[in-house]
Amino acid sequence: MEYGKHVVFEGNLVIRTHCDELGQIQVGIYGDPQGLKEFGEFLIQLADFDQTALPPRGLPEGEGIHIHLKSGLAMNKESCPVTVGRLDGKGTGSFEWFYPRFTPKAGQKGKRAVTKK
């Protein structure tokens, strides 16, 4: 994965949102086998990406890498624009950049953001 390059999937991939009968927003991810495999490989590459390799101008310290997937380019034109990213901040591992009150899953210590008074 090259950071800063447009992501293009050769297979078909559609990511859409809709409201269910209770008014809750749901996200649907659909694709043909090739599109789903490419999306899965993209997620693994994002997870394995060395954030510290990016200069501060490309990714400031404490922020997580994120990629914008555009409809009609990365995905089929029926898709919503989607941002996919890492919660862990570059060099800090903190989730605070994403959401200051983020609560990690049980058993994950050291990731909780410090509340500033």
Residue, then its C-alpha position, 0 to 999 in steps of 0.5 A: m500500500e502506498y500512502g497518498k495514492h488512490v485506492v482502486f479495486e478491480g472487483n465490484l465493491v459497494i458500501r452503503t448506509h440505510c436506516d432500518e425500521l427502528g431508525q438506526i443507521q446500518v452500513g452494508i458492505y457487498g461485493d463480488p468475490q474479487g472485490l471483497k478479497e481486495f477490500g480484505e487485503f486492503l484492510i490487512q495492509l492498513a493494519d500492518f502499515d508502519q505509521t512511523a515511516l510517514p513524515p510529520r507532514g504526512l501524518p502528525e504524531g499521535e494521529g492514525i493513518h486513514i484512507h478515503l475511498k471514493s465512489g466511482l474510483a475505489m468502489n462502484k459509483e453506488s457506494c457512499p464515500v468511506t474513510v477507513g483508518r487506524l485508531d492507534g495514533k502514530g508513535t503513541g498508540s493512543f486512541e485519543w486523536f479519534y475520540p477523546r472519550f473512546t473506551p477500548k474493549a475489555g482487556q486492552k490496557g494502555k489504549r484509553a485516552v487520558t481525560k484532560k481537566 
